[in-house]
Amino acid sequence: VQRRLRQVGWNYFRIHPKGRGVVCRRPGGLPAFCFVAEYVGELHSPWRWFEIQDVLKKHSRADDLPDFYNITLERPIDDPDGYDVTFVEAAFMASFASRMSHSCTPNCQAVVVSCDGQLTIAMYTKRAVREGEELTFDYSSVTESESEFRAACCLCGARGCRGSYLTFA
């Protein structure tokens, strides 16, 4: 990593004004409906996930917005094993897919797919992506906290930006 930083500098990783993100560096870009990466991380049952979140909230400042590197994997109700929910926490064990930024008009989307009988979350392009273009997806995150909703300002800059990367329920 250090050698790569010396070669390309910090600006290679910086997506202004949002901070860090993922940029398509493939010559010629990516075609529409192309597999980008699997969204991987630590798996938690709902009760364990909320236990962890309660501990984190107790040890953080009230005005801090949490980092979102998690995604929810729902097994469909018509699955032979029945409906279930698993939380995928990608803060520490992850692929680059978890570092993709939010956009209200994304060029990628998270899709639940079955691979050898196991459900997984895969990131696919929604349209052709040019070389040098940032890879983004809609976080589709929901909050019941109005203050959290108002503090979660979206920086995607899209013409149809909703103003927040969270949806208020």
C-alpha positions as CSV (number, residue, x, y, z in Angstrom):
1,V,0.0,0.0,0.0
2,Q,2.8,2.4,0.9
3,R,4.5,1.8,-2.5
4,R,1.2,2.4,-4.3
5,L,0.6,5.7,-2.3
6,R,4.1,6.9,-3.3
7,Q,3.2,6.1,-7.0
8,V,-0.2,7.7,-7.2
9,G,-0.6,9.9,-4.1
10,W,-3.6,10.4,-1.8
11,N,-5.7,12.0,-4.5
12,Y,-6.1,8.6,-6.2
13,F,-8.2,7.6,-3.3
14,R,-10.0,10.8,-2.6
15,I,-13.5,11.5,-3.9
16,H,-14.1,15.2,-3.4
17,P,-16.0,16.4,-1.4
18,K,-17.2,13.1,0.1
19,G,-13.9,11.7,1.3
20,R,-13.0,8.1,0.3
21,G,-14.7,6.0,-2.4
22,V,-14.1,3.6,-5.2
23,V,-13.3,4.6,-8.7
24,C,-13.4,2.5,-11.9
25,R,-9.8,2.1,-13.1
26,R,-10.5,-0.6,-15.7
27,P,-9.4,0.6,-19.2
28,G,-12.6,1.1,-21.2
29,G,-14.8,1.1,-18.0
30,L,-17.4,-1.5,-17.1
31,P,-20.4,-2.6,-19.2
32,A,-24.0,-2.5,-17.9
33,F,-25.1,-5.4,-15.7
34,C,-21.5,-6.4,-15.0
35,F,-20.5,-8.1,-11.7
36,V,-18.4,-5.7,-9.7
37,A,-17.7,-7.4,-6.3
38,E,-19.3,-9.5,-3.6
39,Y,-20.3,-7.5,-0.4
40,V,-18.6,-9.5,2.4
41,G,-18.2,-9.0,6.1
42,E,-18.9,-10.5,9.5
43,L,-22.4,-12.1,9.8
44,H,-24.6,-11.4,12.7
45,S,-28.1,-12.5,13.7
46,P,-30.6,-9.7,14.4
47,W,-30.4,-10.1,18.2
48,R,-26.6,-10.0,18.2
49,W,-26.5,-7.1,15.8
50,F,-28.7,-4.9,18.0
51,E,-26.7,-6.0,21.1
52,I,-23.6,-4.6,19.4
53,Q,-25.3,-1.4,18.3
54,D,-26.5,-0.8,21.8
55,V,-23.0,-1.1,23.2
56,L,-21.6,1.2,20.4
57,K,-24.3,3.9,21.2
58,K,-23.4,3.8,24.9
59,H,-19.8,4.6,24.1
60,S,-20.3,7.3,21.4
61,R,-21.2,10.9,21.6
62,A,-24.9,11.6,21.1
63,D,-24.3,13.9,18.2
64,D,-22.1,11.5,16.3
65,L,-23.5,9.8,13.2
66,P,-22.4,6.1,13.1
67,D,-20.3,4.8,10.2
68,F,-22.4,2.6,7.9
69,Y,-20.5,-0.4,6.6
70,N,-23.4,-2.8,7.2
71,I,-26.0,-4.2,4.9
72,T,-29.0,-6.4,5.6
73,L,-29.4,-9.8,3.8
74,E,-33.0,-11.0,3.8
75,R,-33.8,-14.5,2.8
76,P,-37.1,-14.5,0.8
77,I,-40.2,-15.8,2.4
78,D,-40.6,-18.4,-0.4
79,D,-37.1,-19.8,0.3
80,P,-37.3,-23.5,1.4
81,D,-35.5,-22.6,4.6
82,G,-38.0,-19.8,5.3
83,Y,-37.7,-16.0,5.9
84,D,-34.6,-14.8,7.8
85,V,-32.5,-11.7,8.3
86,T,-28.7,-11.6,8.6
87,F,-26.7,-8.4,9.2
88,V,-23.4,-8.2,7.2
89,E,-20.9,-5.9,9.1
90,A,-18.1,-4.9,6.7
91,A,-16.3,-2.4,8.9
92,F,-13.3,-4.6,9.6
93,M,-13.5,-7.7,7.3
94,A,-14.6,-6.6,3.9
95,S,-14.2,-6.3,0.2
96,F,-13.9,-2.9,-1.6
97,A,-17.7,-3.1,-2.2
98,S,-18.3,-1.8,1.3
99,R,-16.3,1.3,0.6
100,M,-18.5,2.4,-2.3
101,S,-20.2,5.7,-1.7
102,H,-23.9,6.4,-1.7
103,S,-25.6,8.2,-4.6
104,C,-29.3,9.0,-5.1
105,T,-28.8,8.1,-8.8
106,P,-26.3,5.3,-8.5
107,N,-24.5,3.4,-11.3
108,C,-24.4,0.1,-9.3
109,Q,-26.9,-1.8,-7.2
110,A,-26.7,-4.5,-4.5
111,V,-28.4,-7.7,-5.6
112,V,-29.2,-10.8,-3.5
113,V,-28.1,-13.9,-5.5
114,S,-27.9,-17.6,-4.8
115,C,-24.5,-19.2,-5.3
116,D,-24.3,-23.0,-4.7
117,G,-27.4,-22.7,-2.5
118,Q,-26.0,-19.9,-0.4
119,L,-27.4,-16.4,-0.5
120,T,-24.9,-13.6,-1.0
121,I,-24.9,-9.9,-1.9
122,A,-23.4,-9.0,-5.2
123,M,-22.7,-5.5,-6.6
124,Y,-23.6,-5.1,-10.3
125,T,-23.4,-2.1,-12.6
126,K,-26.8,-0.7,-13.5
127,R,-25.4,1.0,-16.6
128,A,-22.1,1.4,-18.4
129,V,-19.5,3.0,-16.1
130,R,-16.6,5.0,-17.6
131,E,-13.0,4.6,-16.6
132,G,-12.4,7.2,-13.8
133,E,-16.0,7.3,-12.8
134,E,-16.9,6.7,-9.1
135,L,-18.8,3.5,-8.4
136,T,-21.8,4.2,-6.2
137,F,-25.0,2.5,-4.9
138,D,-28.1,3.7,-3.1
139,Y,-27.6,2.7,0.6
140,S,-31.4,2.4,1.0
141,S,-30.9,2.9,4.8
142,V,-33.9,3.7,7.0
143,T,-33.9,5.5,10.4
144,E,-36.6,6.2,12.9
145,S,-34.7,9.1,14.4
146,E,-35.5,12.5,12.9
147,S,-32.3,14.0,14.2
148,E,-30.2,11.2,12.6
149,F,-32.1,11.7,9.4
150,R,-31.4,15.4,9.3
151,A,-27.7,15.0,10.2
152,A,-27.2,12.4,7.4
153,C,-26.6,14.9,4.6
154,C,-26.1,13.4,1.2
155,L,-23.1,14.6,-0.8
156,C,-23.8,12.8,-4.1
157,G,-24.4,16.0,-6.0
158,A,-27.0,14.2,-8.3
159,R,-29.7,16.3,-10.0
160,G,-32.3,14.2,-8.2
161,C,-30.5,14.1,-4.8
162,R,-32.9,13.5,-1.8
163,G,-30.7,15.5,0.6
164,S,-30.1,12.6,2.9
165,Y,-28.6,9.1,2.5
166,L,-31.2,7.9,5.0
167,T,-34.9,7.5,4.6
168,F,-37.0,8.7,7.6
169,A,-39.7,6.2,8.6
